[in-house]
Amino acid sequence: MPTGADGVLTATWRLEAAAVSLEVLGSAWSSAVVEVRIVRLVAGESDVPVRGADRVPAVGGYWAGSDHEQPLGSSVTYQAIGYTAAGAAVLSSMVTVSTEGAPHGIWLKAAGRPNLTVRTTGRASDGPVSQTQGGVYDVIGGTGVAVASVAGVNASTYSLVVSSEDAGVEASIRALLSTTRVILVQDCGHDVIEPGWYYVSQVSRAPRDPHYLLPGRVHTLSLTRTGVPAGGGQGVIGWSYAAVATTYASYAALKAARSSYFNLVRGA
């Protein structure tokens, strides 16, 4: 659970969810801040704000959330930037966390929806395939002579086969794909598909693998490589209002147990 030298930012690798929990301690800022932005830094990649933490309100300078879109099997650095009421930026110390050790499988994730993440078993049955834009055309008056015209290359496509080990995983796959068809695919230990964002153009389901190589129900996903989707964050790993309602019998009981929203989310 690395914490920055100034005590502002803490990053915790949650391998069971293939995500990083992030906490900003308001009392550790050198100046009073009212908004927070958290930036993810990965070697060889552009620095990007964590989804759902791009200059968001931070009461008292406190904020708690998570990042589930970070690369797996890597070293990831985070930095918090606080903004005062006057708009001045205050930088925190950087925190680096290792994202090694996530359970093997094909992780499927939705942008900004960490609680829809699901780990499947699978293999890529086909791909990558990329089609050329253009064609071959006969030359006028030239018998047996043709000229190729290339305008570009279409995005790579894949056919990815994944399976659910039990009814819970099956339900999670269905919930993910019924919510979005643009997903982050992260291959941990299977080495069958490049990690990245994909558009799911088609899904087919079978009762089980006819060759008995994969357990449970089999899903074949037709994928096209795409870019990072826009949008904000909606939720924190392991936390939901439904879980809170189940845990606490009343709002009074909730307030007695958790003194602030920050502490409530931290206790997810």
C-alpha positions in Angstrom: 0.0 0.0 0.0 2.5 2.7 -1.2 1.9 6.2 0.1 3.6 9.3 -1.3 6.3 11.0 0.8 4.0 13.9 1.7 1.2 11.5 2.8 -1.4 12.9 0.3 -1.9 9.9 -2.1 -2.1 6.2 -1.4 -2.3 3.6 -4.1 -3.2 0.0 -3.3 -3.0 -2.9 -5.8 -6.2 -5.0 -5.6 -5.1 -8.1 -7.5 -8.4 -9.9 -7.0 -10.1 -7.1 -9.0 -7.1 -6.3 -11.3 -7.5 -2.6 -10.2 -5.8 0.0 -8.0 -7.6 1.7 -5.1 -6.7 5.3 -4.7 -7.1 7.5 -1.6 -6.3 11.2 -1.2 -5.9 12.4 2.4 -7.2 15.9 2.7 -5.3 16.8 5.8 -2.0 16.2 4.2 -2.2 18.9 1.5 0.1 21.8 1.9 -2.8 24.1 0.9 -6.5 23.8 1.2 -7.9 22.2 -2.0 -11.4 21.8 -3.3 -10.9 19.7 -6.4 -8.6 16.8 -7.3 -7.2 15.3 -10.4 -5.2 12.1 -10.4 -2.9 11.3 -13.2 -1.6 7.9 -14.3 1.9 7.7 -15.6 3.2 4.6 -17.4 6.5 4.3 -19.2 6.1 4.6 -22.9 2.6 5.9 -22.7 1.0 9.3 -22.5 0.1 10.6 -19.1 -3.6 10.5 -18.6 -6.1 11.5 -15.9 -7.7 8.5 -14.1 -11.3 8.1 -15.3 -13.6 9.6 -12.7 -10.8 11.6 -11.1 -10.3 14.4 -13.6 -10.7 17.6 -11.5 -13.5 16.3 -9.4 -14.9 17.9 -6.2 -13.0 16.9 -3.0 -14.6 18.0 0.2 -11.9 19.1 2.6 -9.4 17.8 0.0 -10.4 14.2 0.6 -11.2 11.8 -2.2 -11.4 8.0 -2.6 -11.8 6.0 -5.8 -10.1 3.5 -8.0 -8.4 2.9 -11.4 -9.2 -0.4 -13.2 -8.0 0.6 -16.6 -4.2 0.6 -15.7 -2.0 -2.0 -17.5 -1.4 -5.4 -15.9 2.0 -6.7 -15.1 3.5 -3.3 -15.1 4.8 -0.5 -12.8 2.3 2.3 -12.6 2.9 5.7 -11.1 0.1 8.1 -9.9 0.2 11.7 -8.9 -2.6 13.8 -7.3 -3.1 17.4 -8.3 -5.2 19.5 -6.0 -6.8 22.8 -6.9 -7.5 25.6 -4.5 -10.7 27.7 -4.5 -8.7 30.3 -6.5 -7.8 27.7 -9.1 -4.1 27.3 -8.1 -2.6 23.8 -8.6 -0.9 21.9 -5.7 1.1 18.8 -6.6 1.4 15.7 -4.4 4.4 13.4 -4.3 4.2 10.5 -6.8 3.3 7.0 -5.8 4.4 3.9 -7.8 2.6 0.6 -7.5 3.3 -2.8 -9.2 0.3 -4.4 -11.0 1.9 -7.9 -11.0 0.1 -11.0 -9.7 -3.4 -10.7 -11.0 -5.1 -14.1 -11.4 -4.6 -15.6 -14.9 -7.4 -15.2 -17.4 -8.9 -12.9 -19.9 -10.1 -9.8 -18.0 -13.1 -7.9 -19.6 -13.7 -4.4 -18.3 -16.1 -1.5 -19.0 -15.0 2.1 -19.1 -15.8 3.8 -15.8 -17.6 0.8 -14.4 -15.1 -1.1 -12.2 -17.8 -3.3 -10.6 -18.6 -4.8 -14.1 -15.1 -6.3 -14.4 -15.1 -10.0 -15.0 -12.3 -12.6 -15.3 -12.9 -15.3 -17.9 -11.1 -18.3 -19.2 -10.4 -18.3 -22.9 -8.3 -18.3 -26.0 -8.2 -16.4 -29.3 -9.6 -18.6 -32.0 -8.8 -16.2 -34.8 -6.8 -13.0 -35.4 -5.6 -10.5 -35.7 -7.0 -9.9 -39.2 -6.7 -6.6 -41.0 -8.3 -5.8 -44.3 -6.8 -3.5 -46.9 -8.8 -0.5 -48.1 -8.6 -0.5 -51.9 -8.4 -3.1 -54.6 -6.8 -4.2 -57.9 -8.0 -2.6 -61.1 -7.4 -3.4 -64.8 -5.5 -0.9 -66.8 -7.4 0.5 -69.8 -6.1 -1.1 -72.9 -3.6 -3.2 -71.0 -4.4 -6.9 -71.5 -3.5 -8.9 -68.4 -2.1 -5.9 -66.6 -3.6 -4.6 -63.4 -2.7 -1.8 -60.9 -3.2 -2.1 -57.1 -4.6 0.9 -55.3 -4.2 1.0 -51.5 -6.0 3.6 -49.4 -5.2 2.3 -46.0 -5.8 -0.6 -43.6 -8.9 -1.3 -41.6 -8.6 -1.9 -37.8 -7.6 -5.3 -36.7 -10.3 -7.8 -35.9 -10.3 -10.8 -33.6 -12.6 -13.7 -32.7 -12.1 -14.3 -29.0 -13.5 -17.3 -27.3 -14.0 -17.1 -23.5 -15.8 -19.3 -21.0 -17.5 -18.9 -17.7 -16.5 -21.2 -14.9 -19.7 -20.9 -13.0 -23.1 -19.2 -13.0 -21.7 -16.2 -11.3 -19.2 -15.5 -14.0 -21.8 -16.2 -16.6 -24.1 -13.6 -15.1 -21.2 -11.1 -14.9 -20.3 -11.6 -18.6 -24.0 -11.0 -19.5 -24.2 -7.9 -17.3 -21.0 -6.4 -18.9 -22.1 -7.0 -22.5 -25.7 -5.8 -21.8 -24.2 -2.5 -20.5 -21.6 -1.7 -23.1 -20.1 -3.2 -26.3 -16.9 -1.2 -26.1 -14.7 -3.1 -23.6 -11.1 -3.2 -22.3 -9.6 -6.7 -22.8 -6.6 -7.6 -20.7 -4.9 -10.9 -21.2 -3.1 -12.1 -18.0 -1.0 -15.1 -18.6 -2.8 -16.6 -21.6 -0.9 -14.6 -24.3 -3.7 -14.9 -26.9 -4.8 -11.3 -27.6 -3.2 -7.9 -27.4 -4.5 -5.8 -24.4 -6.6 -2.9 -25.4 -10.0 -1.5 -26.2 -12.3 -3.4 -28.5 -15.7 -2.9 -30.1 -17.8 -6.1 -29.7 -19.8 -6.4 -32.9 -21.3 -9.8 -32.2 -21.6 -12.3 -29.4 -22.6 -15.9 -29.7 -23.1 -18.3 -26.8 -22.9 -22.1 -26.7 -23.8 -24.4 -23.7 -20.2 -25.6 -23.5 -17.1 -26.1 -25.5 -17.7 -28.9 -27.9 -14.1 -30.0 -27.5 -14.3 -29.9 -23.7 -11.3 -27.7 -23.5 -13.0 -24.9 -21.6 -15.4 -25.1 -18.6 -18.9 -23.7 -18.5 -20.8 -21.8 -21.1 -18.7 -20.5 -24.1 -18.9 -17.0 -25.5 -17.5 -16.1 -28.9 -16.8 -12.4 -29.2 -16.3 -10.7 -32.6 -13.9 -7.8 -31.8 -12.6 -4.8 -33.7 -9.7 -2.8 -32.2 -10.7 0.7 -31.2 -9.5 3.6 -29.1 -10.1 4.6 -25.5 -13.7 5.6 -25.1 -14.8 8.9 -23.5 -16.8 9.3 -20.4 -16.5 9.6 -16.7 -16.3 7.1 -13.8 -19.3 5.5 -12.2 -18.3 3.6 -9.1 -15.5 2.3 -7.0 -14.3 -1.3 -6.9 -16.0 -3.4 -4.3 -18.5 -0.6 -3.4 -22.1 0.0 -4.2 -25.2 1.6 -2.7 -26.9 -1.8 -2.7 -24.0 -3.2 -0.5 -24.3 -0.2 1.8 -28.1 -0.7 2.2 -27.5 -4.4 3.0 -24.9 -3.6 5.6 -26.6 -0.8 7.5 -30.1 -0.9 8.7 -30.7 2.8 8.6 -29.0 6.1 7.7 -28.4 6.7 11.4 -26.5 3.4 11.7 -24.5 4.4 8.6 -23.6 7.8 10.1 -22.6 6.2 13.4 -20.3 3.7 11.6 -18.8 6.1 9.0 -18.2 9.7 9.8 -17.8 10.8 6.2 -18.4 9.7 2.6 -14.6 9.3 2.3 -14.5 6.8 5.2 -17.5 5.0 3.7 -15.8 4.5 0.4 -12.5 3.6 2.0 -14.3 0.8 4.0 -15.6 -0.8 0.8 
